[in-house]
Amino acid sequence: MKKKQHPIGFFDSGIGGLTVAQAVTKLLPNENIIYFGDTAHLPYGEKSTAAIQSYSIKICDFLLSQKCKIILIACNSASAAAFELVKEYVGSKALVMNVIDPVINYIESKYQNKKIGLIGTKKTILSEVYAHKIKDLNINIELKSLPTPLLAPMIEEGFFNNSISESIIANYLSNPNLENIEALILGCTHYPLIKNQIQNFYSNEIEIIDSAEIVAIELENMLKTNNLILDFENISSKKFFVSDYTNSFEASTRHFFKEMISLEFYPLWN
Ligand code: DGL
């Protein structure tokens, strides 16, 4: 089998990264994909850096054993805590991408001299990874960040597009720290599932920056640059693995991919 036919590997703590996997399959329908949801350990946003690093390495071992040509860390918390380590660990065995750098590249061109907001897990926000990367750009973007730790578990439990999620979202977004922002970065891959509710909160007046499509475009570029894009007709194979079985994961996967999917239980820690 040619390396081009090898799968794209994704991982997240749960269903969040499916938002990115879906955007990738929409853009690159021929590609084979393998998704790992580390449901045994979610939420990552509450875990220590060392714990997230050790989960990430184990998942990468699994994705490498499946011959992934590229590993996309489809989780902001793991991108913040483990990207450098994973990149070094994987070395030349596969390409590695995170979900933060593509968003930084996007705002660099669009939001100079503007004030923008960022919401994410405690891990992502307290790591200040976005603030550091913006500082490195050496341009003037005022970043206002807010940890919103209830949102990922709420979404994982299927609470979106209802009155409970609406009041939690409104409560967070009314925080004075986010006043007068001109765009809001969804710094967690679970949040595209509540993007409509966030847009409604702002009456569609500001841009809600959802990383899924932005990341999919950079992934396509990276595969092209490395001559790894699957550029011939292929019936895409999609495999989903979880470290602990949850109903909501299976339901969400079907919801996203609208086809029969095979969900396999893969307890990495036994
Ligand atoms: N989807 C994840 C992120 O982007 C993780 C959420 C969590 O497990 O806390 O940060």
Boltz pocket constraint, residues with backbone or C-beta under 6 A from the ligand:
constraints:
  - pocket:
      binder: B
      contacts: [[A, 12], [A, 13], [A, 14], [A, 16], [A, 17], [A, 42], [A, 43], [A, 44], [A, 45], [A, 46], [A, 74], [A, 75], [A, 76], [A, 77], [A, 78], [A, 121], [A, 124], [A, 152], [A, 153], [A, 187], [A, 188], [A, 189], [A, 190]]
      max_distance: 6.0
